[in-house]
């Protein structure tokens, strides 16, 4: 048997996770500036398994339009270069000695608009997760027995307030990411 404060706390945690997940998804979307998190999705074939790039190399952004990848093990340079090329990010890495340079091409206006659409889609998924947390908690609150109706009504209003707060956070993330993408 749960209580209203427990259900509210659980809903708040789920909503917070939805916002954090949306934020994490946004970091993987390329904007005009180099960002090391862009390569977080890259997985490298190394030592008989597939591992995240950041476990086999140091990724840095020394310039606004350049990422550098320095393998911890020089023998993995070719595998890392192949993984970055195959990651479907539209990047063309080049190895220079023991450093892999990944120049970021300038985004076309069309590509920027496509990326903004992707951002909106990801944000909508975040909003849906927030609303789902609200719906789930409200249905549990309504089923509570031996709880006065006034308390249930108050909890519903609190839940709506929480939902609105978290959706506002997602909207702020959208605005920031959209500005970043459209900046030339």
N, C-alpha and C positions, 0 to 999 in steps of 0.2 A: 504494500500500500504506500503510495507516494503522497507527498504533501504539495500544496501549491508552490511554496518557495523552492522545493526540490525540482519540480517540473519547470519553473521559471528559470532556474539556474541551468538546467540541462538545455533548455531552448536557447539561452544566451550563449552557451558553449558551442552548440551546433551552428548558430548564426555567425559567431566569431570565426569558426573554422571555415565556413562558406566564404567569408570576406577574405580570410588569409589565403585560401585556395585560389580565389579569383586574382588576388595580388600576385601569387606565385605564377599563375598562368600568364599574366600580363608580362612578367619579366622575360618570358621566352619569346615574346613577339618583338621582332626587330623594329627599331625606329631609326632615325638618321644617325644616331651616335653609337659608337662602339660600346658594348656592355658585355662584361665577361659572362654574365648569366645566359647570354644568347647561346653559348655552347654547352649549357647544362644538359641539353637533351641528347648530346652526342655520346654514343656508346662505342667503345673501342674493343676490338678482338685482341685480347692480350692474355698470355699465360694460360691458354686453353679455355678461357671464358670471356664473356662480354662484360666489361666494367665501364662505369661512368668516366668520361674524359678527365675530370678533376682528380681522379685517383691515380692516374698514370702521368699527369703533366700539370705544369703550372700555367694558368691562363691569365694574361694581362691585357690591358687596353692602354698602351702607351700614347696613342694618338686618337683623335675623334673618329677616324675612319679605318682604324687598324687594330686587329687583335693579334697577340702573339701567343704561341703555345710552345712551351719548353718541356719536352719529355724528360721524365726522371730517368728513364732508361733509353739511351740513344737508339737502341735496336728497334724501338717501337715507333720511331718517327714516320716510317712509311705507313704503318697501320693507322696511326692517328690522322695522317693526311687523308688517307682513303676514307676513314670514318667521317671526317668533317665534310668531305666532298659528297659522300653518300647520304648525309643526314637531311637532305632535301631542304636546305636553308638558302640555297642559291649562292653558296660561297665557293671560292676557288683558292684553296690554300697552296702555298709554295714553300718548299723546304730550302733553307739557307743554312748550311752547316748543321748545327744541332738545334736550330730555332725554326719553327714553322710560322710563317707570316700569313695572316688571313685578312686580306684587304676587303673592306665592306663596300660593295658597289653603291652608288647613289640610287636612292629609290625613285622610281618614276611616279608621276602623279597618280596614274592608274593603280600601281602597286600600293601606294599609300592608302588609297580609298578602299582597296581590298582588305588591307590590314585593319583599317578602322571597322569594317564590317565584321571581321574576325573578333575584334575587341568587343563589339556590341553583342555578338553571339556568346562569347565567354561570360560576359557580364550578365546576360540573361540567365545563363545556367547558374550563376552565383545567386541571382535574385530568386530563382526557383528554389534553390536549396534553402534560402532564408525563409521563404514562404512555407516550404514543406515543414521546416522545424516548428513554425508557428502553428500550422494546421495540426500536426501530430500532438503538440503540447495541449492545444485547446481541446482536442477530442478527449485526451486523458483527463483534463481538468473537469470537463462536463460529466465524465463518468464517476468522478469522486463522490463517495457517499458521505453522509454526516458532515457536509461542508455547507455553510449557509450560502444561499443564492447571491447575496451581496458580495461575498468573498470571491465567488466565481466570476461575477461581472467585473469586479475590480481587477482580477487576474487577467481577464480577457483584454481589458483596456491597457494594462501593463504590457501584455504580450504584443499588442498592436504597436505600442510605443517602441518596444524593442525592435520589432520588425522594421518600422519606419527609420529608426536610427541606422540599422545595418544596411538597409537599401540606400540610404543617403551616402554611407561610406563607399558603397560600390559605385554609385553615381559619380562621386568625387574621383575615384580611381579611373573611371571611364574618361572623364574630362581631362585629367592629367595625362593619361596615355594617348588620348586622341590629339592633344596639343603637341605632345612629344613627337608623334608620328608625322603630323602635318607640317612640322617645323622643317624648313628647307636648309 
